[in-house]
Amino acid sequence: MFPGIKKPGTFEITGSYTGDPSQLLFDTLASSQTIFPFKMTAGMQKNTKTATVTGNCFVTESEDGPYEANKKIDFKVTFQKTGPTVVVIA
């Protein structure tokens, strides 16, 4: 590493695992080592502004569980950003 080269960070999403095809896609993307575009939006300044972040990433970790009777199933997916990331605040 040297000055001027930024190390891209990671981000995670979590939620309730339902077996929806969009959730099943994470394992496919991880095993095929696919780089794909992402877009995230988040409220800022007490939700008076919105930040939109776009770029490319790949899946580094995908996990679900534990599986227990009569309880919701959690999932977590970790993404590694790659290449430039664009942040727009409006």
C-alpha positions in Angstrom: 0.0 0.0 0.0 1.1 3.5 -0.7 -0.4 7.1 -0.6 -3.1 7.7 -3.1 -4.4 4.1 -3.2 -7.6 3.6 -1.3 -8.4 0.3 0.2 -12.1 -0.4 -0.6 -14.1 -1.4 2.4 -16.8 -4.0 3.1 -20.4 -3.7 4.0 -23.0 -6.2 5.4 -26.7 -6.7 5.2 -28.7 -8.7 7.7 -32.3 -9.8 7.9 -34.8 -12.6 8.3 -34.1 -15.6 6.0 -37.2 -16.6 4.1 -35.7 -18.6 1.2 -36.8 -15.9 -1.3 -34.9 -16.3 -4.7 -33.2 -12.9 -4.1 -31.7 -14.3 -0.9 -30.7 -17.6 -2.5 -28.7 -15.6 -5.2 -26.1 -14.6 -2.6 -24.7 -18.2 -2.4 -24.7 -18.4 -6.3 -22.8 -15.1 -6.6 -20.3 -16.2 -3.9 -19.5 -19.6 -5.5 -19.2 -18.1 -9.0 -17.0 -15.2 -7.7 -19.1 -12.7 -9.6 -18.5 -9.0 -9.4 -21.8 -7.1 -9.7 -23.1 -3.6 -9.2 -24.7 -2.4 -6.0 -26.8 0.6 -4.9 -27.5 1.6 -1.3 -29.5 4.5 0.0 -29.6 5.8 3.6 -31.1 8.8 5.4 -28.8 11.4 6.7 -29.0 14.6 8.8 -32.2 13.4 10.6 -33.6 12.1 7.3 -33.6 15.6 5.7 -31.1 14.3 3.1 -30.5 11.0 1.4 -27.1 9.4 0.6 -26.9 7.1 -2.4 -23.8 4.9 -2.8 -23.1 3.0 -6.0 -20.3 0.8 -7.2 -19.2 -2.8 -7.7 -18.7 -5.6 -5.2 -18.5 -9.3 -4.6 -19.8 -11.6 -1.9 -17.1 -12.6 0.7 -19.3 -14.3 3.2 -22.9 -15.6 3.3 -24.4 -17.3 6.3 -27.8 -18.2 7.7 -29.2 -19.8 10.8 -29.4 -21.0 13.4 -32.3 -23.2 12.5 -34.6 -23.7 15.5 -38.2 -24.7 15.6 -40.7 -21.9 15.9 -38.0 -19.1 15.6 -37.1 -16.8 12.8 -34.0 -17.6 10.8 -31.4 -14.8 10.5 -29.0 -14.3 7.6 -25.9 -12.1 7.0 -24.1 -11.4 3.8 -20.7 -9.6 3.7 -19.7 -7.7 0.5 -16.2 -6.5 -0.6 -16.3 -3.3 -2.6 -14.1 -3.2 -5.7 -13.2 -0.3 -7.9 -14.5 3.2 -7.5 -17.5 4.1 -5.3 -19.7 7.1 -6.0 -21.5 8.8 -3.2 -24.3 11.4 -3.9 -26.0 13.3 -1.1 -29.2 15.1 -2.0 
